[in-house]
Amino acid sequence: MNNHFSLPRYFLLLRKFIKENSKSYILILIAGIGIIFLVYGLMIVSNFHSPFPDGSRKLVFTAGLLFGGTLFSASFYGFFSAQAKGIQYLLLPATNGEKLLIGFLFTQIVYIGIYLLGFMGIDLLLCNIYNKFIAIPEWVSEWQLHYYKAQYIYASDTLLLKEMIVLYFILTSIAHFGSLCFTKNAFVKTSIVFIILLAGVIYLNNKMLVMIIPEEIMPHGKYFQDSFRIGPTKTPTGIIALPERWQAIVTWVIPTFLFINFWTASYFKLKEKQV
């Protein structure tokens, strides 16, 4: 077999994959959209006399995107638990790159695309329902009226969307790699390993910072370090600010580094199974 990537062969592999898994994926889609619509709908109905539940909506959006996406990615190679199906997949006349691209397409593009379209469709519908049926209490002052006006999520909090989408790509790339590493209970095992490693990295990072700056420090920054406060927590004696571009650079460098590394690791793991 030719080891070079072939687009016609890839489309044949894609058509075969869709034919074999379309029914289960459609059921997952219906169940996921149904759960989101039910939870979100109950939130709206129970708040017709209260401010719009924006915080709860963000929680539902984040849970569906991150939990659903990582669970889907971690179960993508679940067929390897059945030895016959796993061997059949590995013996398919396609390169490892073509097989991996199937996983990339569904976990990194198809899921998030369908999820965003589905959630925003539900959001548009339920926001309009809320705005139409909201009964604002008489005691609400004029400056509080904006709390009783539903704004679509893509217009009200674009920063949330960007941050969660970046986090989605990182977590799903890790979950996808875990699906290749563990044949059974991949989601649970990958989550445990990830939590242990993350806790270890945070602990070692703190120890290294103490070695660099002997004083008691309090890290400051939304996700990544952008300054240090020196001295006691309640009465700091000074602040060490990192360069202004630090936050912007690190915000993109670390996710990109993790994303590329885990997909590269997935390629070699699939190649290892092929051997």
Residue pairs with C-beta under 8 A, 6 or more apart in sequence:
1 93
1 95
2 95
3 95
4 95
5 95
5 97
5 98
6 95
6 98
9 93
9 94
9 98
10 94
10 98
10 101
13 92
13 94
13 98
13 99
13 102
14 102
14 105
16 92
17 102
28 72
29 114
29 118
32 64
32 68
32 115
32 118
33 118
33 122
35 64
36 60
36 64
36 118
36 119
36 122
37 122
39 60
40 57
40 60
40 122
40 123
40 126
41 126
43 53
43 56
43 57
43 60
44 53
44 126
44 129
44 130
47 53
47 130
48 130
48 133
48 134
48 135
49 134
49 135
49 137
51 147
51 148
52 130
52 147
52 148
52 149
52 150
52 151
54 151
54 156
54 157
57 123
57 153
58 153
58 157
58 160
61 119
61 153
61 160
61 164
62 160
62 164
64 115
64 119
65 112
65 115
65 119
65 164
65 165
65 168
66 164
66 167
66 168
66 171
68 111
68 115
69 107
69 111
69 112
69 115
69 168
69 171
69 172
69 175
70 171
70 172
70 174
70 175
70 187
70 191
71 175
71 187
72 106
72 107
72 111
72 172
73 107
73 111
73 171
73 172
73 173
73 175
73 176
73 179
74 175
74 176
74 178
74 179
74 186
74 187
74 190
75 179
75 186
75 187
76 103
76 106
76 107
76 176
76 179
77 103
77 179
77 180
77 186
78 179
78 186
79 85
79 86
79 89
80 86
80 89
80 180
80 183
80 273
81 183
81 184
86 183
86 273
89 99
90 273
90 274
92 99
96 267
96 270
96 271
96 274
97 267
99 270
100 263
100 266
100 267
100 270
103 176
103 266
104 263
107 172
107 175
107 176
108 169
108 172
108 173
111 172
112 165
112 168
119 153
120 152
120 153
120 154
123 152
123 153
123 154
124 152
126 150
127 150
127 151
127 152
128 150
130 150
131 149
131 150
134 148
134 150
136 145
136 148
140 148
153 160
153 161
154 161
166 255
167 255
169 255
169 259
170 255
170 258
170 259
173 258
173 259
173 262
173 263
173 266
174 190
174 194
174 258
174 262
175 186
175 187
175 190
176 262
176 263
176 266
177 190
177 262
177 263
177 265
177 266
177 269
178 186
178 187
178 189
178 190
178 193
178 194
179 186
179 190
180 266
180 269
180 270
180 273
181 189
181 190
181 269
182 189
182 190
209 217
209 219
209 228
210 217
213 228
213 230
213 240
215 230
215 231
215 237
216 230
216 231
216 232
216 233
217 228
217 229
217 230
218 228
218 229
218 233
218 236
219 225
219 228
220 226
220 227
220 228
220 229
220 239
221 227
221 247
223 251
224 246
224 247
224 250
224 251
224 254
225 242
225 246
225 250
226 241
226 242
226 246
226 247
227 239
227 240
227 241
227 242
228 239
228 240
229 236
229 238
229 239
230 236
230 237
230 238
230 239
230 240
231 237
231 238
